């Protein structure tokens, strides 16, 4: 893990090691005080977090930057995201829609087109609105409260069976059996989830090699879990000795993970998210009975479990199955488009089959605008003007009108196929909409200006050229996306030529 952190060059990840170690040492040395003052420690930490947050925000507002260049990039993401919160304060722009909408409120000096604001709470506020932000804070707060409550025994010490009696009552080697069953079921579920029944492969690769890889994973899980769950190989019984240091280490890890997600976006990735859920669930489980579970609510729990299971089954039937079918069609379309003739062109039949497969994918998942967009790109491989390309791009826009790429692509296609003169107003409208969604995109403004100059709209072309230079000047001098000196001079010559 240390080597991976070194290779990633992530200062945030390296800092979390130091912070995690500090939290672990502090919690261990102060464990007696924390157990006696758990409520006071919790609310003191809440106040400390609030003060630290206010200090960071105040520094950013006053200096228009944070303490390091990397953090300044984060500040630009967050400041731009606040424009989205102002536009959609209640319910936000929708989960995972930040990237498409952020460009319309991006700061001119911010060059990156990011899909995530690199802050868990900012993501909640922008994508789920203030409602989602409050729910997210409530979730994190309740989770932290549950994990840090001191939970005592439910019975008097003299009424509790000894560890020796509890262990002795269990069949020998039961721990190894339980661990083996759990690990085997986990690998079996993993295989079923990744098995492509159409091709008979795992993860799209060789079935034998992927099967061997999962067999190795099973061996690693068995070794690690057995080492933790069993007292020794000579006495393979469940090890029920208390391990508070392990619990404290998990709590410190969860804490720095949440802190890390105030600067990065690993909580948005399936792997880290599932690992967080696994560790948090394990820590909650060993602290039973929890604060919430001290009063029995069997009926409520049964109803909640029933609703949850039903929801998963409905999702599997109406969400997972259609998505799987659509992705399979999209993969086959990619295979068709990968075929090339002697001149490097996609055969006509392959283009048609790929477009049909992508259309089928869109029919299965009508809320995914990427399928008609990819169908349009496939049909563009055919020479000459094809109205179906415009129709597919229109379908993509209808499905997701927040993506500037779709408008830009339609304008480009009309220009490249010689339709711009006859449909000049339409091309104008496409560029205008694309620039409204991404106003700081210098290259697209130059494209628009070149088009306006080609149809004789000199004032419009000059306006776009000057706007492009204005946005470009707001980028940092060492920003790779900034126009070079020669490019700036070329634009100025175009402006001078239009003015005569």
FIMAR-962906 format. One record per residue (C-alpha): residue number from 1; x, y, z. Coordinates in nm, 2 decimals. Each point is the difference from the previous one (the first is absolute). Layout:
{resi:NUM x:X y:Y z:Z}
...
//
This chain:
{resi:1 x:0.00 y:0.00 z:0.00}
{resi:2 x:0.29 y:0.24 z:0.08}
{resi:3 x:0.15 y:-0.06 z:-0.34}
{resi:4 x:-0.33 y:0.07 z:-0.17}
{resi:5 x:-0.03 y:0.32 z:0.19}
{resi:6 x:0.35 y:0.10 z:-0.10}
{resi:7 x:-0.08 y:-0.07 z:-0.37}
{resi:8 x:-0.33 y:0.19 z:0.01}
{resi:9 x:0.18 y:0.32 z:0.13}
{resi:10 x:-0.31 y:0.08 z:0.19}
{resi:11 x:0.09 y:0.24 z:0.28}
{resi:12 x:-0.35 y:-0.04 z:0.14}
{resi:13 x:0.04 y:-0.37 z:0.03}
{resi:14 x:0.34 y:0.03 z:0.16}
{resi:15 x:-0.13 y:0.25 z:0.25}
{resi:16 x:-0.28 y:-0.23 z:0.10}
{resi:17 x:0.26 y:-0.25 z:0.12}
{resi:18 x:0.14 y:0.25 z:0.25}
{resi:19 x:-0.35 y:0.11 z:0.11}
{resi:20 x:-0.11 y:-0.36 z:0.03}
{resi:21 x:0.30 y:-0.09 z:0.22}
{resi:22 x:-0.06 y:0.31 z:0.21}
{resi:23 x:-0.37 y:-0.09 z:0.05}
{resi:24 x:0.08 y:-0.36 z:0.09}
{resi:25 x:0.27 y:0.10 z:0.26}
{resi:26 x:-0.22 y:0.27 z:0.15}
{resi:27 x:-0.31 y:-0.22 z:0.02}
{resi:28 x:0.21 y:-0.28 z:0.16}
{resi:29 x:0.17 y:0.22 z:0.26}
{resi:30 x:-0.32 y:0.18 z:0.09}
{resi:31 x:-0.23 y:-0.30 z:-0.02}
{resi:32 x:-0.10 y:0.02 z:0.37}
{resi:33 x:-0.09 y:0.37 z:-0.02}
{resi:34 x:-0.18 y:-0.05 z:-0.33}
{resi:35 x:-0.21 y:-0.28 z:0.14}
{resi:36 x:-0.10 y:0.22 z:0.30}
{resi:37 x:-0.06 y:0.31 z:-0.21}
{resi:38 x:-0.12 y:-0.14 z:-0.33}
{resi:39 x:-0.28 y:0.26 z:-0.04}
{resi:40 x:0.23 y:0.29 z:0.08}
{resi:41 x:0.27 y:-0.12 z:-0.23}
{resi:42 x:-0.25 y:-0.05 z:-0.29}
{resi:43 x:-0.15 y:0.35 z:0.02}
{resi:44 x:0.35 y:0.15 z:0.05}
{resi:45 x:0.11 y:-0.16 z:-0.32}
{resi:46 x:-0.31 y:0.14 z:-0.18}
{resi:47 x:0.09 y:0.35 z:0.12}
{resi:48 x:0.36 y:-0.05 z:-0.11}
{resi:49 x:-0.11 y:-0.12 z:-0.35}
{resi:50 x:-0.23 y:0.30 z:-0.03}
{resi:51 x:0.27 y:0.25 z:0.10}
{resi:52 x:0.25 y:-0.17 z:-0.24}
{resi:53 x:-0.25 y:0.01 z:-0.29}
{resi:54 x:-0.07 y:0.37 z:0.07}
{resi:55 x:0.37 y:0.08 z:0.00}
{resi:56 x:0.06 y:-0.17 z:-0.33}
{resi:57 x:-0.30 y:0.17 z:-0.16}
{resi:58 x:0.10 y:0.34 z:0.14}
{resi:59 x:0.35 y:-0.04 z:-0.13}
{resi:60 x:-0.12 y:-0.09 z:-0.34}
{resi:61 x:-0.25 y:0.29 z:-0.02}
{resi:62 x:0.26 y:0.25 z:0.12}
{resi:63 x:0.30 y:-0.12 z:-0.20}
{resi:64 x:-0.19 y:-0.15 z:-0.30}
{resi:65 x:0.24 y:-0.30 z:0.05}
{resi:66 x:0.09 y:-0.27 z:0.25}
{resi:67 x:0.34 y:-0.10 z:0.14}
{resi:68 x:0.13 y:-0.20 z:-0.30}
{resi:69 x:-0.05 y:0.00 z:-0.37}
{resi:70 x:-0.17 y:-0.34 z:0.02}
{resi:71 x:-0.24 y:0.13 z:0.27}
{resi:72 x:-0.06 y:0.31 z:-0.21}
{resi:73 x:-0.13 y:-0.22 z:-0.28}
{resi:74 x:-0.24 y:-0.15 z:0.26}
{resi:75 x:-0.11 y:0.34 z:0.11}
{resi:76 x:-0.08 y:0.09 z:-0.37}
{resi:77 x:-0.21 y:-0.32 z:-0.03}
{resi:78 x:-0.19 y:0.08 z:0.32}
{resi:79 x:-0.06 y:0.37 z:-0.09}
{resi:80 x:-0.13 y:-0.10 z:-0.34}
{resi:81 x:-0.22 y:-0.26 z:0.16}
{resi:82 x:-0.16 y:0.26 z:0.22}
{resi:83 x:-0.15 y:0.15 z:-0.32}
{resi:84 x:-0.18 y:-0.33 z:-0.06}
{resi:85 x:-0.12 y:0.00 z:0.36}
{resi:86 x:-0.14 y:0.35 z:-0.06}
{resi:87 x:-0.18 y:-0.11 z:-0.31}
{resi:88 x:-0.13 y:-0.33 z:0.14}
{resi:89 x:-0.01 y:0.06 z:0.38}
{resi:90 x:-0.26 y:-0.26 z:0.10}
{resi:91 x:0.07 y:-0.33 z:-0.18}
{resi:92 x:0.31 y:0.08 z:-0.20}
{resi:93 x:0.09 y:-0.11 z:-0.36}
{resi:94 x:-0.03 y:-0.37 z:0.06}
{resi:95 x:0.24 y:-0.27 z:0.11}
{resi:96 x:0.32 y:-0.03 z:-0.21}
{resi:97 x:-0.11 y:0.30 z:-0.21}
{resi:98 x:0.25 y:0.24 z:0.14}
{resi:99 x:0.24 y:-0.02 z:-0.29}
{resi:100 x:-0.25 y:0.10 z:-0.27}
{resi:101 x:-0.14 y:0.30 z:0.20}
{resi:102 x:0.32 y:0.12 z:0.16}
{resi:103 x:0.13 y:0.15 z:-0.32}
{resi:104 x:-0.27 y:0.26 z:-0.01}
{resi:105 x:0.11 y:0.15 z:0.33}
{resi:106 x:0.37 y:-0.08 z:-0.02}
{resi:107 x:0.23 y:0.29 z:0.09}
{resi:108 x:0.19 y:0.14 z:-0.30}
{resi:109 x:0.33 y:-0.06 z:0.16}
{resi:110 x:-0.09 y:-0.37 z:0.06}
{resi:111 x:0.13 y:-0.20 z:-0.30}
{resi:112 x:-0.11 y:-0.36 z:0.09}
{resi:113 x:-0.33 y:-0.16 z:-0.10}
{resi:114 x:-0.05 y:-0.22 z:0.31}
{resi:115 x:-0.28 y:-0.24 z:0.05}
{resi:116 x:0.02 y:0.02 z:0.38}
{resi:117 x:0.05 y:0.29 z:0.24}
{resi:118 x:0.26 y:-0.19 z:0.20}
{resi:119 x:-0.20 y:0.06 z:0.32}
{resi:120 x:-0.26 y:-0.24 z:0.14}
{resi:121 x:-0.22 y:0.28 z:0.15}
{resi:122 x:0.03 y:0.23 z:-0.30}
{resi:123 x:-0.11 y:-0.30 z:-0.22}
{resi:124 x:-0.31 y:-0.05 z:0.22}
{resi:125 x:-0.09 y:0.37 z:-0.02}
{resi:126 x:0.05 y:0.03 z:-0.37}
{resi:127 x:-0.15 y:-0.33 z:-0.11}
{resi:128 x:-0.26 y:-0.06 z:0.27}
{resi:129 x:-0.07 y:0.36 z:0.11}
{resi:130 x:-0.03 y:0.12 z:0.35}
{resi:131 x:-0.24 y:-0.29 z:0.08}
{resi:132 x:0.27 y:-0.25 z:-0.10}
{resi:133 x:0.27 y:0.20 z:0.19}
{resi:134 x:-0.20 y:-0.01 z:0.32}
{resi:135 x:-0.07 y:-0.37 z:-0.04}
{resi:136 x:0.37 y:-0.07 z:-0.07}
{resi:137 x:0.11 y:0.19 z:0.31}
{resi:138 x:-0.27 y:-0.18 z:0.20}
{resi:139 x:0.13 y:-0.33 z:-0.13}
{resi:140 x:0.37 y:0.08 z:0.08}
{resi:141 x:-0.09 y:0.14 z:0.34}
{resi:142 x:-0.22 y:-0.29 z:0.10}
{resi:143 x:0.27 y:-0.25 z:-0.12}
{resi:144 x:0.27 y:0.18 z:0.20}
{resi:145 x:-0.23 y:0.01 z:0.30}
{resi:146 x:-0.07 y:-0.37 z:-0.01}
{resi:147 x:0.36 y:-0.09 z:-0.05}
{resi:148 x:0.13 y:0.20 z:0.29}
{resi:149 x:-0.27 y:-0.09 z:0.27}
{resi:150 x:0.14 y:-0.20 z:0.29}
{resi:151 x:-0.21 y:-0.32 z:0.01}
{resi:152 x:0.00 y:-0.19 z:0.32}
{resi:153 x:-0.10 y:-0.36 z:0.06}
{resi:154 x:-0.38 y:-0.07 z:0.00}
{resi:155 x:0.03 y:-0.21 z:0.32}
{resi:156 x:0.19 y:0.01 z:0.32}
{resi:157 x:0.36 y:-0.13 z:-0.02}
{resi:158 x:-0.08 y:-0.30 z:0.22}
{resi:159 x:-0.28 y:-0.10 z:-0.23}
{resi:160 x:0.21 y:-0.01 z:-0.31}
{resi:161 x:0.16 y:-0.33 z:-0.11}
{resi:162 x:0.38 y:0.00 z:0.00}
{resi:163 x:0.18 y:0.01 z:-0.33}
{resi:164 x:0.13 y:-0.35 z:0.07}
{resi:165 x:-0.36 y:-0.12 z:0.04}
{resi:166 x:-0.12 y:0.17 z:-0.31}
{resi:167 x:0.28 y:-0.14 z:-0.21}
{resi:168 x:-0.02 y:-0.34 z:0.15}
{resi:169 x:-0.37 y:-0.03 z:-0.09}
{resi:170 x:0.08 y:0.04 z:-0.37}
{resi:171 x:0.11 y:-0.30 z:-0.21}
{resi:172 x:0.37 y:-0.01 z:-0.07}
{resi:173 x:0.10 y:0.13 z:-0.34}
{resi:174 x:-0.33 y:0.18 z:-0.04}
{resi:175 x:0.17 y:0.33 z:-0.06}
{resi:176 x:0.19 y:-0.14 z:-0.30}
{resi:177 x:-0.31 y:-0.15 z:-0.14}
{resi:178 x:-0.20 y:0.33 z:0.04}
{resi:179 x:0.29 y:0.20 z:-0.16}
{resi:180 x:0.02 y:-0.25 z:-0.29}
{resi:181 x:-0.38 y:0.02 z:-0.07}
{resi:182 x:0.00 y:0.38 z:0.01}
{resi:183 x:0.30 y:0.03 z:-0.22}
{resi:184 x:-0.13 y:-0.26 z:-0.24}
{resi:185 x:-0.34 y:0.17 z:-0.03}
{resi:186 x:0.17 y:0.34 z:-0.06}
{resi:187 x:0.21 y:-0.14 z:-0.29}
{resi:188 x:-0.31 y:-0.18 z:-0.14}
{resi:189 x:-0.20 y:0.33 z:0.00}
{resi:190 x:0.29 y:0.18 z:-0.16}
{resi:191 x:0.02 y:-0.26 z:-0.28}
{resi:192 x:-0.37 y:0.01 z:-0.06}
{resi:193 x:0.00 y:0.38 z:-0.01}
{resi:194 x:0.28 y:0.02 z:-0.25}
{resi:195 x:-0.09 y:-0.30 z:-0.22}
{resi:196 x:-0.10 y:0.09 z:-0.35}
{resi:197 x:-0.25 y:-0.27 z:-0.10}
{resi:198 x:0.01 y:0.10 z:-0.37}
{resi:199 x:0.37 y:-0.04 z:-0.04}
{resi:200 x:0.08 y:-0.24 z:0.29}
{resi:201 x:0.27 y:0.23 z:0.14}
{resi:202 x:0.08 y:0.18 z:0.33}
{resi:203 x:0.05 y:0.37 z:-0.03}
{resi:204 x:0.02 y:-0.04 z:-0.37}
{resi:205 x:0.32 y:-0.20 z:0.03}
{resi:206 x:0.12 y:-0.36 z:-0.01}
{resi:207 x:-0.22 y:-0.22 z:0.22}
{resi:208 x:0.28 y:-0.22 z:0.12}
{resi:209 x:0.24 y:0.28 z:0.09}
{resi:210 x:-0.27 y:0.20 z:0.17}
{resi:211 x:-0.11 y:-0.31 z:0.18}
{resi:212 x:0.36 y:-0.06 z:0.13}
{resi:213 x:0.02 y:0.36 z:0.11}
{resi:214 x:-0.31 y:-0.04 z:0.21}
{resi:215 x:0.12 y:-0.32 z:0.14}
{resi:216 x:0.31 y:0.19 z:0.12}
{resi:217 x:-0.22 y:0.27 z:0.15}
{resi:218 x:-0.19 y:-0.28 z:0.18}
{resi:219 x:0.33 y:-0.13 z:0.15}
{resi:220 x:0.10 y:0.35 z:0.11}
{resi:221 x:-0.33 y:0.06 z:0.17}
{resi:222 x:0.01 y:-0.33 z:0.17}
{resi:223 x:0.35 y:0.06 z:0.14}
{resi:224 x:-0.07 y:0.35 z:0.12}
{resi:225 x:-0.34 y:-0.07 z:0.15}
{resi:226 x:0.12 y:-0.32 z:0.17}
{resi:227 x:0.29 y:0.18 z:0.15}
{resi:228 x:-0.23 y:0.26 z:0.15}
{resi:229 x:-0.29 y:-0.23 z:0.11}
{resi:230 x:0.19 y:-0.31 z:0.14}
{resi:231 x:0.20 y:0.00 z:0.32}
{resi:232 x:0.27 y:-0.24 z:-0.14}
{resi:233 x:0.03 y:-0.29 z:-0.24}
{resi:234 x:0.06 y:-0.23 z:0.29}
{resi:235 x:-0.33 y:0.12 z:0.16}
{resi:236 x:-0.21 y:0.11 z:-0.30}
{resi:237 x:-0.28 y:0.15 z:0.21}
{resi:238 x:-0.16 y:0.34 z:-0.04}
{resi:239 x:0.23 y:0.26 z:0.16}
{resi:240 x:-0.23 y:0.21 z:0.22}
{resi:241 x:0.27 y:0.20 z:0.18}
{resi:242 x:-0.08 y:0.37 z:0.00}
{resi:243 x:0.20 y:0.20 z:-0.27}
{resi:244 x:-0.07 y:0.36 z:0.07}
{resi:245 x:0.30 y:0.12 z:-0.19}
{resi:246 x:-0.14 y:-0.16 z:-0.32}
{resi:247 x:-0.33 y:0.19 z:0.06}
{resi:248 x:0.19 y:0.33 z:0.06}
{resi:249 x:0.20 y:-0.06 z:-0.32}
{resi:250 x:-0.32 y:-0.04 z:-0.20}
{resi:251 x:-0.15 y:0.31 z:0.15}
{resi:252 x:0.32 y:0.20 z:-0.08}
{resi:253 x:-0.01 y:-0.14 z:-0.36}
{resi:254 x:-0.36 y:0.09 z:-0.05}
{resi:255 x:0.06 y:0.35 z:0.14}
{resi:256 x:0.30 y:0.08 z:-0.23}
{resi:257 x:-0.19 y:-0.15 z:-0.30}
{resi:258 x:-0.29 y:0.24 z:0.05}
{resi:259 x:0.26 y:0.28 z:0.05}
{resi:260 x:0.18 y:-0.11 z:-0.32}
{resi:261 x:-0.34 y:0.03 z:-0.18}
{resi:262 x:-0.01 y:0.37 z:0.08}
{resi:263 x:0.28 y:0.04 z:-0.25}
{resi:264 x:-0.04 y:-0.30 z:-0.23}
{resi:265 x:-0.28 y:-0.21 z:-0.14}
{resi:266 x:0.08 y:-0.36 z:0.10}
{resi:267 x:-0.35 y:-0.03 z:0.17}
{resi:268 x:-0.14 y:0.03 z:-0.35}
{resi:269 x:0.19 y:-0.31 z:-0.12}
{resi:270 x:-0.17 y:-0.34 z:0.05}
{resi:271 x:0.31 y:-0.17 z:0.15}
{resi:272 x:0.09 y:0.25 z:0.27}
{resi:273 x:-0.37 y:0.05 z:0.08}
{resi:274 x:-0.06 y:-0.37 z:0.05}
{resi:275 x:0.31 y:-0.02 z:0.22}
{resi:276 x:-0.12 y:0.29 z:0.21}
{resi:277 x:-0.34 y:-0.17 z:0.04}
{resi:278 x:0.17 y:-0.33 z:0.09}
{resi:279 x:0.21 y:0.16 z:0.27}
{resi:280 x:-0.27 y:0.22 z:0.14}
{resi:281 x:-0.24 y:-0.29 z:0.01}
{resi:282 x:0.25 y:-0.22 z:0.18}
{resi:283 x:0.07 y:0.27 z:0.25}
{resi:284 x:-0.37 y:0.05 z:0.06}
{resi:285 x:-0.05 y:-0.37 z:0.03}
{resi:286 x:0.26 y:-0.06 z:0.27}
{resi:287 x:-0.14 y:0.28 z:0.21}
{resi:288 x:-0.35 y:-0.16 z:0.03}
{resi:289 x:-0.23 y:0.07 z:0.15}
{resi:290 x:0.02 y:0.35 z:-0.15}
{resi:291 x:-0.16 y:0.31 z:0.14}
{resi:292 x:-0.27 y:-0.03 z:-0.26}
{resi:293 x:-0.06 y:-0.37 z:0.08}
{resi:294 x:-0.03 y:0.02 z:0.38}
{resi:295 x:-0.38 y:0.01 z:-0.04}
{resi:296 x:-0.14 y:-0.29 z:-0.20}
{resi:297 x:-0.20 y:0.09 z:-0.31}
{resi:298 x:-0.05 y:-0.34 z:-0.16}
{resi:299 x:-0.30 y:0.10 z:-0.21}
{resi:300 x:0.17 y:0.31 z:-0.13}
{resi:301 x:0.32 y:-0.19 z:-0.08}
{resi:302 x:-0.20 y:-0.27 z:-0.18}
{resi:303 x:-0.19 y:0.25 z:-0.21}
{resi:304 x:0.32 y:0.19 z:-0.08}
{resi:305 x:0.17 y:-0.33 z:-0.11}
{resi:306 x:-0.30 y:-0.10 z:-0.21}
{resi:307 x:0.00 y:0.34 z:-0.18}
{resi:308 x:0.37 y:-0.02 z:-0.06}
{resi:309 x:0.00 y:-0.35 z:-0.14}
{resi:310 x:-0.30 y:0.09 z:-0.22}
{resi:311 x:0.17 y:0.31 z:-0.13}
{resi:312 x:0.31 y:-0.19 z:-0.09}
{resi:313 x:-0.20 y:-0.26 z:-0.19}
{resi:314 x:-0.19 y:0.27 z:-0.19}
{resi:315 x:0.32 y:0.18 z:-0.08}
{resi:316 x:0.16 y:-0.33 z:-0.12}
{resi:317 x:-0.30 y:-0.06 z:-0.23}
{resi:318 x:-0.06 y:0.35 z:-0.14}
{resi:319 x:0.34 y:0.16 z:0.03}
{resi:320 x:0.28 y:-0.25 z:0.01}
{resi:321 x:-0.13 y:-0.24 z:-0.28}
{resi:322 x:-0.07 y:0.28 z:-0.25}
{resi:323 x:0.34 y:0.16 z:0.07}
{resi:324 x:0.18 y:-0.33 z:-0.04}
{resi:325 x:-0.18 y:-0.05 z:-0.34}
{resi:326 x:0.09 y:0.35 z:-0.11}
{resi:327 x:0.36 y:-0.03 z:0.09}
{resi:328 x:0.03 y:-0.33 z:-0.18}
{resi:329 x:-0.14 y:0.16 z:-0.31}
{resi:330 x:0.24 y:0.29 z:0.03}
{resi:331 x:0.29 y:-0.23 z:0.04}
{resi:332 x:-0.10 y:-0.19 z:-0.32}
{resi:333 x:-0.03 y:0.34 z:-0.18}
{resi:334 x:0.35 y:0.09 z:0.10}
{resi:335 x:0.13 y:-0.34 z:-0.14}
{resi:336 x:-0.18 y:0.08 z:-0.33}
{resi:337 x:0.16 y:0.35 z:-0.02}
{resi:338 x:0.34 y:-0.14 z:0.07}
{resi:339 x:0.00 y:-0.19 z:-0.33}
{resi:340 x:0.18 y:0.19 z:-0.28}
{resi:341 x:0.06 y:-0.07 z:-0.37}
{resi:342 x:0.33 y:0.03 z:-0.18}
{resi:343 x:-0.03 y:0.38 z:-0.01}
{resi:344 x:-0.07 y:0.03 z:0.38}
{resi:345 x:-0.37 y:0.08 z:-0.05}
{resi:346 x:-0.29 y:-0.17 z:0.18}
{resi:347 x:-0.20 y:-0.22 z:-0.24}
{resi:348 x:-0.35 y:0.13 z:-0.08}
{resi:349 x:-0.17 y:-0.31 z:0.14}
{resi:350 x:0.20 y:0.03 z:0.32}
{resi:351 x:-0.11 y:0.36 z:0.05}
{resi:352 x:-0.36 y:-0.09 z:-0.06}
{resi:353 x:0.01 y:-0.29 z:0.24}
{resi:354 x:0.17 y:0.21 z:0.27}
{resi:355 x:-0.26 y:0.27 z:-0.04}
{resi:356 x:-0.28 y:-0.25 z:0.03}
{resi:357 x:0.16 y:-0.16 z:0.32}
{resi:358 x:0.04 y:0.35 z:0.16}
{resi:359 x:-0.36 y:0.08 z:-0.09}
{resi:360 x:-0.10 y:-0.33 z:0.17}
{resi:361 x:0.20 y:0.11 z:0.31}
{resi:362 x:-0.18 y:0.33 z:0.01}
{resi:363 x:-0.34 y:-0.18 z:-0.02}
{resi:364 x:0.10 y:-0.21 z:0.30}
{resi:365 x:0.13 y:0.30 z:0.20}
{resi:366 x:-0.18 y:0.31 z:-0.12}
{resi:367 x:0.15 y:0.23 z:0.26}
{resi:368 x:0.36 y:-0.05 z:-0.13}
{resi:369 x:0.08 y:0.27 z:-0.25}
{resi:370 x:0.34 y:-0.16 z:-0.07}
{resi:371 x:-0.14 y:-0.27 z:-0.22}
{resi:372 x:-0.16 y:0.23 z:-0.27}
{resi:373 x:0.31 y:0.22 z:0.01}
{resi:374 x:0.22 y:-0.30 z:-0.07}
{resi:375 x:-0.24 y:-0.11 z:-0.27}
{resi:376 x:0.04 y:0.34 z:-0.17}
{resi:377 x:0.38 y:-0.03 z:0.02}
{resi:378 x:-0.02 y:-0.34 z:-0.16}
{resi:379 x:-0.23 y:0.13 z:-0.28}
{resi:380 x:0.24 y:0.29 z:-0.06}
{resi:381 x:0.25 y:-0.25 z:-0.13}
{resi:382 x:-0.20 y:-0.03 z:-0.32}
{resi:383 x:0.09 y:0.27 z:-0.26}
{resi:384 x:-0.25 y:0.27 z:-0.09}
{resi:385 x:-0.29 y:0.16 z:0.19}
{resi:386 x:-0.22 y:-0.25 z:0.19}
{resi:387 x:-0.31 y:0.15 z:0.17}
{resi:388 x:0.00 y:-0.29 z:0.25}
{resi:389 x:0.32 y:0.15 z:0.16}
{resi:390 x:-0.19 y:0.32 z:0.07}
{resi:391 x:-0.30 y:-0.20 z:0.13}
{resi:392 x:0.21 y:-0.21 z:0.23}
{resi:393 x:0.18 y:0.31 z:0.14}
{resi:394 x:-0.35 y:0.15 z:0.05}
{resi:395 x:-0.10 y:-0.31 z:0.19}
{resi:396 x:0.31 y:0.03 z:0.22}
{resi:397 x:-0.08 y:0.37 z:0.07}
{resi:398 x:-0.36 y:-0.08 z:0.08}
{resi:399 x:0.12 y:-0.27 z:0.25}
{resi:400 x:0.26 y:0.22 z:0.16}
{resi:401 x:-0.02 y:0.37 z:-0.10}
{resi:402 x:0.29 y:0.10 z:0.24}
{resi:403 x:0.28 y:-0.15 z:-0.21}
{resi:404 x:0.17 y:0.27 z:-0.21}
{resi:405 x:0.18 y:-0.26 z:-0.21}
{resi:406 x:-0.33 y:-0.11 z:-0.17}
{resi:407 x:-0.08 y:0.35 z:-0.13}
{resi:408 x:0.36 y:0.06 z:-0.11}
{resi:409 x:0.02 y:-0.33 z:-0.18}
{resi:410 x:-0.32 y:0.08 z:-0.19}
{resi:411 x:0.13 y:0.34 z:-0.10}
{resi:412 x:0.33 y:-0.15 z:-0.12}
{resi:413 x:-0.18 y:-0.27 z:-0.20}
{resi:414 x:-0.21 y:0.26 z:-0.18}
{resi:415 x:0.31 y:0.20 z:-0.08}
{resi:416 x:0.22 y:-0.30 z:-0.11}
{resi:417 x:-0.27 y:-0.14 z:-0.23}
{resi:418 x:-0.07 y:0.34 z:-0.18}
{resi:419 x:-0.33 y:0.06 z:0.16}
{resi:420 x:0.10 y:0.32 z:0.19}
{resi:421 x:-0.09 y:0.25 z:-0.27}
{resi:422 x:-0.35 y:-0.13 z:-0.03}
{resi:423 x:-0.04 y:-0.05 z:0.37}
{resi:424 x:0.20 y:0.30 z:0.14}
{resi:425 x:-0.26 y:0.09 z:0.26}
{resi:426 x:-0.01 y:-0.36 z:0.13}
{resi:427 x:0.38 y:-0.01 z:0.03}
{resi:428 x:-0.01 y:0.33 z:0.19}
{resi:429 x:-0.25 y:-0.14 z:0.24}
{resi:430 x:0.20 y:-0.31 z:0.06}
{resi:431 x:0.32 y:0.19 z:0.08}
{resi:432 x:-0.19 y:0.25 z:0.21}
{resi:433 x:-0.15 y:-0.28 z:0.21}
{resi:434 x:0.33 y:-0.18 z:0.03}
{resi:435 x:0.17 y:0.33 z:0.12}
{resi:436 x:-0.28 y:0.07 z:0.24}
{resi:437 x:0.09 y:-0.34 z:0.16}
{resi:438 x:0.37 y:0.05 z:-0.02}
{resi:439 x:0.08 y:0.37 z:-0.04}
{resi:440 x:0.37 y:-0.02 z:0.09}
{resi:441 x:0.09 y:-0.25 z:-0.28}
{resi:442 x:0.25 y:0.21 z:-0.20}
{resi:443 x:0.04 y:-0.25 z:-0.29}
{resi:444 x:-0.38 y:-0.03 z:-0.05}
{resi:445 x:-0.03 y:0.38 z:-0.01}
{resi:446 x:0.27 y:0.01 z:-0.27}
{resi:447 x:-0.19 y:-0.26 z:-0.20}
{resi:448 x:-0.32 y:0.20 z:0.02}
{resi:449 x:0.19 y:0.32 z:-0.10}
{resi:450 x:0.15 y:-0.17 z:-0.30}
{resi:451 x:-0.35 y:-0.11 z:-0.11}
{resi:452 x:-0.14 y:0.34 z:0.04}
{resi:453 x:0.28 y:0.15 z:-0.20}
{resi:454 x:-0.06 y:-0.26 z:-0.28}
{resi:455 x:-0.36 y:0.11 z:-0.04}
{resi:456 x:0.08 y:0.37 z:0.01}
{resi:457 x:-0.11 y:0.09 z:0.35}
{resi:458 x:0.30 y:0.22 z:0.08}
{resi:459 x:-0.14 y:0.16 z:0.32}
{resi:460 x:-0.10 y:-0.34 z:0.14}
{resi:461 x:0.34 y:-0.15 z:-0.09}
{resi:462 x:0.19 y:0.29 z:0.16}
{resi:463 x:-0.20 y:-0.03 z:0.32}
{resi:464 x:0.07 y:-0.37 z:0.03}
{resi:465 x:0.38 y:0.04 z:-0.08}
{resi:466 x:0.02 y:0.27 z:0.27}
{resi:467 x:-0.19 y:-0.20 z:0.25}
{resi:468 x:0.23 y:-0.30 z:-0.07}
{resi:469 x:0.31 y:0.22 z:0.07}
{resi:470 x:-0.16 y:0.14 z:0.31}
{resi:471 x:-0.07 y:-0.34 z:0.15}
{resi:472 x:0.34 y:-0.12 z:-0.10}
{resi:473 x:0.17 y:0.29 z:0.17}
{resi:474 x:-0.16 y:-0.10 z:0.33}
{resi:475 x:0.18 y:-0.33 z:0.00}
{resi:476 x:0.33 y:-0.03 z:0.18}
{resi:477 x:0.31 y:0.08 z:-0.20}
{resi:478 x:0.13 y:-0.36 z:0.03}
{resi:479 x:-0.33 y:-0.17 z:-0.07}
{resi:480 x:0.04 y:-0.25 z:-0.29}
{resi:481 x:-0.35 y:0.08 z:-0.14}
{resi:482 x:0.09 y:0.37 z:-0.04}
{resi:483 x:0.06 y:0.11 z:-0.36}
{resi:484 x:0.36 y:0.05 z:-0.10}
{resi:485 x:0.14 y:0.34 z:-0.10}
{resi:486 x:-0.02 y:-0.09 z:-0.37}
{resi:487 x:-0.36 y:-0.12 z:0.03}
{resi:488 x:-0.10 y:0.33 z:0.18}
{resi:489 x:0.17 y:0.20 z:-0.28}
{resi:490 x:-0.19 y:-0.20 z:-0.26}
{resi:491 x:-0.33 y:0.07 z:0.16}
{resi:492 x:0.09 y:0.37 z:0.02}
{resi:493 x:0.08 y:0.01 z:-0.37}
{resi:494 x:-0.34 y:-0.16 z:-0.07}
{resi:495 x:-0.17 y:0.27 z:0.20}
{resi:496 x:0.20 y:0.27 z:-0.18}
{resi:497 x:-0.08 y:-0.15 z:-0.34}
{resi:498 x:-0.38 y:0.00 z:0.08}
{resi:499 x:0.02 y:0.36 z:0.11}
{resi:500 x:0.17 y:0.09 z:-0.33}
//
